[in-house]
Each structure stands twice: as structure tokens, then as C-alpha cells.
Amino acid sequence: MKTVSTDRAPAAIGPYSQAKICGNLVFTSGQIPVNPATGNIETFDILGQTEQVCKNMKALLEAAGSSMDKVIKTVCFLADIADFSDFNEVYGSYFTSCPARSCVAVKDIPKGCLVEIEAIAEI
């Protein structure tokens, strides 16, 4: 097992890794819309936050030797299920291979974010 770490995605905000590689799979931790350059959440609407999350995911997968096209499964968390349609608009432009997915509304996401995505991908 190998730990993946990159400064092109937000650092872990707790006792966990950004991602782990096991065999030919990479398992990412949930990505939130923190801009890794500033450490801040710089947009407060679902479209902008989903865009930042997808950029963070792309950078993390690339650091692991994978890509968005190799994602097998995602788990998506929304603070408000009413954002589902807008979320899908941005999500679909990044996850073009249409991986398997779960998408649920949750009570809270760390740092008051509107969206979080985790992924499993091939290397």
C-alpha cells in the first residue's frame, strides 16, 4: 500500500491521507472545495464549489498516476439535495466516463461546504 500526497489538492484536515494506492486501485479521501493555493473556500454556490472539488479530484488522481477517465466509482455528498441538477451539470463535464455513483444529501459537510466527492479509480 502506498500513500498519495500532493500540494495540488487540499491537505488532509485530520488524521487521514489524501489517497491510498492498493494494487492497481487508488482510493481517494473526500475532496471538498478548498483551493489548495490559498487554503480557502473561494466560492459559495454549488456550481463553483463542484468545479473546485472536481479540479482537486483531478489533481489528486494525477498525483496517484490515474485520471478522471479511470474512475470506477464515486460517492457524492450534497448539503442540499435541491442542488442535485446543478451539481450534475458540473460533475458530468469532469466524469465523462460515467462511473458508478452514489449521491446523497447529508446534514453537514466539513467547513460548511455544499459538496464533497470521493472516488475509486484504476491506475
N, C-alpha and C positions, 0 to 999 in steps of 0.2 A: 504494500500500500504506500502511496506517495501523497504528500500534502502539496496543494497548489496555492501559490500566493502571488499576487500581482498588485502593483500600485495603480493599475489602470481600472480597478474596481474598488469599491469601498472596503476598507479594512473591517475585519470582524469586530463587532461591538460587544463581544462576550467571549467565553471560553470555548470557541469553536474555530474551525478552519473555513476559509473561503470555499474550498472544494477539496475533494479527495479522489484520487485515481485508484481503482481496484481492477486489476486485469486490463481489459480494453474499454472500461467504462469510467466516466467521470461523473461524480455526484456533486452538484453544487449546493451550497447553502442558499437560503432565500436571499434574493437581491432586492434591495429597496432603492428608492430614487435619490440616493445621496450622490452628489457629484464628487468623484474621487479627487479632483483637483482642488476643491475648496473644502470638502467635508460637510457641505451644507445641502439641504433640500432647497433647490432654487426655483421650483415651480409648484404651484399649489392646485393645479387642476389635473384630472385623471389622464388627459391626453399627454401632457408634458411629463407627468410622473411615469407613465407607462413607457414613454420614449426613453427616459433616463434609465429605467430598470432594464430595458432591452439592450441599451448601449453597455451597461455594466455587465450583463449576462454575456454579451458578445465578447467583451474584453476578457472575461474570466474563462470562457470556453477556449478562446485562442491561446491564453496562457497555459492551458492544460493540453494543448495540441489538438483541439477539436474545433468545431464550428457550429453555428446555428443550424446548418443543414443536417448535422449529425445528431440532433436532439431526438431522443426516443420518446420522452415523457416529460411533461411539465405539471407542476402543481401551482395554481394561481390563487392568490388571496386578495379579495377586494374588501375595502372598508364599507362599501355600499353597493349592493347588487344592482342598483339602478344605473351604475356606471358600466355595466356589462357590455353594452353595444359600443360605447366609445372605447373601452378597453380593447375589445376585439378588433376595432379598426387599426389600432397601432400594433397590437400583438401579431395580427395577420401579416403585416408588412415585414416583420422580422422572422417569424417562424413559418416560412413559406413551405416547408416540407410537411406541415400539418401533423406534428407529433401527437401522440395520445395525450390527453389532458384532463385534469380535474380543475374546476374553478368554483370556489366557494366564497361566500361573504363571511367575514369574521367580525367579532366585536371590536378588536383593536389590532393595529399593526405597529411595530416599534417606531418610535419617533413621530407618531401621529400620521404616518404615511397612508396613502389611499390604496396602494398596491404593493404586492410582493410576489416574486416568481422564483421558484426553484426548478432545477432541471436535472435530468439524467441523459447523458449523451455518449455516443461511441467516440473512441479516439481514432 
